[in-house]
Amino acid sequence: MTTKVEEVVRKAYHYAEGDVLDVQAFVDLFTEDGVFRDMVNGQEYRGEHLGDVLTWMTKFAPDIHRELHRVTVLGDVVAIELSIQGTFTQPFESPAGLVQPTGAKLDIPTGDFWYVRDGKISEFNCYVGVSVMLAQLGINPDFASAVAATPATA
């Protein structure tokens, strides 16, 4: 049996699915001062930008899906272990240019923490396994450049 708090969070996942993608409905689940934090990249989204990550992910994986593995509800907090899944079928925008799609299947480990207040989401903190995601997209770190770089002087 799900609680009201869990129902709100499950609605958010539903609206974020590639075959549903309803950004406005996702945004409407948040409080007026609600925040979506991409904890790995250090980005914060508020107001009309609460759905920016959803549209960003569907750009390169339109069939995006979140497979929920473990859902734990503690009062007004919902902690979820999940995998973000999809197929890399569209170009990925990187700082160096477009990475062309390979058709690779994505299965990105993620941990999400949702904080609900009066039936609305006040905070959503998302921890995506970015190194796994980049590897699955065929983007690997350039360690040689880091080793060759001149150390900063004090």
C-alpha positions as CSV (number, residue, x, y, z in Angstrom):
1,M,0.0,0.0,0.0
2,T,1.4,3.4,-1.0
3,T,1.2,6.5,1.1
4,K,0.1,9.9,-0.2
5,V,3.7,11.1,-0.1
6,E,4.8,8.1,-2.3
7,E,1.9,8.7,-4.7
8,V,3.2,12.2,-5.4
9,V,6.7,11.0,-6.1
10,R,5.4,8.1,-8.4
11,K,3.4,10.7,-10.3
12,A,6.6,12.7,-10.9
13,Y,8.3,9.6,-12.3
14,H,5.3,8.9,-14.5
15,Y,5.4,12.4,-16.0
16,A,9.1,12.1,-16.7
17,E,8.8,8.9,-18.8
18,G,9.8,9.3,-22.4
19,D,6.4,8.0,-23.7
20,V,4.5,10.4,-21.4
21,L,6.8,13.4,-20.9
22,D,4.6,16.0,-19.4
23,V,7.0,18.7,-18.1
24,Q,4.3,21.0,-16.9
25,A,2.5,18.3,-14.9
26,F,5.9,17.4,-13.3
27,V,6.6,21.1,-12.4
28,D,3.1,21.4,-11.0
29,L,3.9,18.7,-8.4
30,F,6.4,21.1,-6.7
31,T,5.8,23.7,-4.1
32,E,6.1,27.3,-5.2
33,D,9.6,27.4,-3.7
34,G,10.5,23.8,-4.8
35,V,13.9,22.9,-6.0
36,F,15.4,20.1,-8.1
37,R,19.1,19.5,-7.3
38,D,21.4,17.6,-9.7
39,M,23.8,16.7,-6.8
40,V,26.5,15.3,-9.0
41,N,26.8,18.3,-11.4
42,G,26.0,20.8,-8.7
43,Q,23.1,22.3,-10.6
44,E,19.9,23.6,-9.0
45,Y,16.6,24.1,-10.9
46,R,13.6,26.2,-9.7
47,G,10.3,27.5,-11.1
48,E,9.9,27.0,-14.8
49,H,13.3,25.3,-15.0
50,L,12.3,22.4,-12.7
51,G,11.7,20.2,-15.8
52,D,14.9,21.1,-17.6
53,V,16.7,17.8,-16.8
54,L,13.7,15.9,-18.1
55,T,13.8,17.5,-21.6
56,W,17.7,17.3,-21.6
57,M,17.6,13.5,-21.1
58,T,14.9,12.9,-23.7
59,K,17.0,14.8,-26.3
60,F,19.5,11.9,-26.5
61,A,17.3,9.0,-25.2
62,P,13.7,9.7,-26.2
63,D,12.5,6.4,-24.7
64,I,13.9,7.3,-21.2
65,H,12.4,5.2,-18.4
66,R,13.1,5.0,-14.7
67,E,13.1,1.5,-13.2
68,L,12.5,1.8,-9.5
69,H,14.3,-0.9,-7.5
70,R,13.8,0.1,-3.9
71,V,11.4,2.7,-2.5
72,T,11.7,3.7,1.1
73,V,9.2,6.1,2.7
74,L,10.2,7.8,6.0
75,G,7.4,10.3,6.9
76,D,7.6,13.0,4.3
77,V,10.8,11.7,2.7
78,V,11.0,9.2,-0.1
79,A,14.4,7.6,-0.9
80,I,14.6,5.6,-4.1
81,E,17.3,3.4,-5.7
82,L,16.7,3.2,-9.4
83,S,18.1,2.9,-12.8
84,I,17.6,5.4,-15.6
85,Q,17.2,3.4,-18.7
86,G,16.8,4.3,-22.4
87,T,18.5,4.0,-25.8
88,F,21.1,6.5,-27.1
89,T,19.4,7.3,-30.4
90,Q,19.8,11.1,-30.7
91,P,23.0,13.2,-30.6
92,F,24.4,14.1,-27.2
93,E,25.5,17.7,-26.7
94,S,28.9,17.9,-25.1
95,P,31.2,20.8,-24.4
96,A,33.4,19.5,-27.3
97,G,30.5,19.1,-29.8
98,L,27.9,16.6,-30.7
99,V,28.4,12.9,-29.8
100,Q,26.6,10.9,-32.4
101,P,24.2,8.2,-31.2
102,T,25.3,4.6,-31.1
103,G,22.0,2.9,-30.2
104,A,23.6,1.8,-26.9
105,K,21.3,0.7,-24.1
106,L,21.6,2.9,-21.1
107,D,21.2,1.6,-17.6
108,I,22.4,4.3,-15.2
109,P,22.4,3.7,-11.5
110,T,20.8,6.6,-9.6
111,G,19.7,7.5,-6.1
112,D,16.8,10.0,-5.6
113,F,15.7,11.7,-2.4
114,W,12.3,13.5,-2.4
115,Y,11.0,15.8,0.3
116,V,7.2,16.4,0.3
117,R,5.4,19.1,2.2
118,D,1.6,19.4,2.3
119,G,1.2,17.1,-0.7
120,K,3.8,18.8,-2.9
121,I,7.4,18.2,-3.6
122,S,9.6,20.8,-1.8
123,E,13.0,19.3,-2.7
124,F,14.2,16.6,-5.1
125,N,17.9,15.7,-4.8
126,C,19.1,13.4,-7.6
127,Y,22.4,11.5,-7.6
128,V,23.1,10.1,-11.1
129,G,26.0,7.8,-11.8
130,V,27.5,10.2,-14.3
131,S,30.7,8.2,-14.9
132,V,28.6,5.1,-15.8
133,M,26.3,7.2,-18.0
134,L,29.2,8.8,-19.9
135,A,30.8,5.4,-20.4
136,Q,27.6,4.0,-21.8
137,L,27.4,6.9,-24.2
138,G,30.9,6.1,-25.3
139,I,32.5,9.2,-23.6
140,N,35.5,8.3,-21.6
141,P,37.7,10.6,-19.5
142,D,41.0,11.8,-21.0
143,F,43.4,10.9,-18.2
144,A,46.4,11.5,-20.4
145,S,45.6,15.2,-20.6
146,A,45.2,15.5,-16.9
147,V,48.5,13.8,-16.3
148,A,50.3,16.1,-18.8
149,A,48.7,19.2,-17.4
150,T,51.0,21.7,-15.7
151,P,50.3,21.8,-12.0
152,A,48.9,25.0,-10.5
153,T,51.4,27.0,-8.5
154,A,50.6,28.4,-5.1
